[in-house]
């Protein structure tokens, strides 16, 4: 998961913003775990990521959480800034789910 890397990146310029980002990401993930259908389906060619969903982080909507959900488990695949080449990043992603 990218949350630590993103926290460190944001903290280089603003520690308070980084802490707020971390809390917002954790809160969003908790809400998704309770109701995985909140996120939108995200079509991707990577067969390992069929059923992938995405959701913005409240207060940091340009940061997107990509996740897979089953009845028992929510797996955060990546957290990616929306300006990045998301299709290429996800095409290269491997998962054990």
Secondary structure as UniProt FT lines:
FT   HELIX           3..11
FT   TURN            12..13
FT   HELIX           15..34
FT   HELIX           36..38
FT   STRAND          40..41
FT   HELIX           47..49
FT   TURN            50..51
FT   STRAND          53..57
FT   TURN            58..59
FT   STRAND          60..69
FT   STRAND          74..81
FT   TURN            82..83
FT   HELIX           86..91
//
